[in-house]
Amino acid sequence: MPNNPTAITIVHFNELGGLLESSNGYGVFVPCAFGQMNVGAILPCPDGRYLLNIMISKEMEIFAYETCEFSEEYETFDAAADAARKFLASKRKPEQ
């Protein structure tokens, strides 16, 4: 994953290995003090749409972003990925 401090990264679960390796979906990651933190997922729905879920809580200690929750369905993966990037960009705190 990139070291860009503002990069929002979307990675297929099979690239992550472990228990998620066989899952059909994508993790949504943002930079944090320790590298990258998973803050959401894009999951395929049985009807062919994609469900985007994002959550950042204060306990996650991701100081560059406001706490937030978001969930919405999209017609395509690309639409869900674009929505994830736009939503998270809108929750990024100004540099201090």
N, C-alpha and C positions, 0 to 999 in steps of 0.2 A: 504494500500500500504506500502511496506517496507521502513524502514528508512535508508537503505544502501545508502551512498552518490554517489555510482556509478551504482545503480540499474536502469535498463531500464525495465519498467513495461508495460505490455500489458493487458488491461482490456476490457472485453466485455461491450458494451454500456449499456446493461440491468442492469449491476451491479452499474452503475453510477446514475441511477434514473433520474428524471426530464424529460425534453423533449427528451433526447437521449434513454430513457428506452425502447422504442419500436423499435429502430433502429437495423438493422442487420449489425453490424460492431464492430470494436474494436478501442479503443483509445490507443495511444502510449504516455507514460509519462516518463519524466526524472526528477531527483531531481533538486531542485532549492532552493534559500534562504527561500522560504515560504512553502516548502514541496515538492509537485510534480506539474509539469506543463505539460499540454497536448501539445505535439509538432507534433502530426500526427494521422493518422488513417489507418486502414486496412479495406477496404470495399469490400464486395462480389460483383462481376460483374455478369450480367445476363448469361454469358457464362460459369460460374463456376470457373473462375479465381478470383484472389484477387488483388485489386489495393492498393498499399502502397503509401501514401503521407506523407512527413515529411517537416516541415519548422520551422526554428529557426531564428527569426529576432533580431536585437540588441535591439529593443523596448521591447522584452520579458524579458530582463535582466536575462538571463540564462548564468551566467558568466563562468560556467564550460565547455561550449560547444561553438564551432565556429558557426557563423551564417551560415546557409545552407538551401538548398532546394533540394528535391529529390522526384521523382515519377517514379514508375515502376510497371508493372503487373507481377504476379507470378501464377504458376499453382495451388499451394496449399496455405492454410493458414500458415502452418508451414514454407514453403519457404519464404513467405512474412515476418513472424515474425523473422526468422533468419536474413533476409536481413536488417530489421529495426534495430536489435541489432548490427549487424556488421557495418552498416553505422554510427549509432550514436556513437559507440565505436571509430570509426575512426575520429569523429569530436570532441571528448572529448579533452580538453586542458590539458597539463601536469599540475600536482599539482604545485603550486607556493610557 
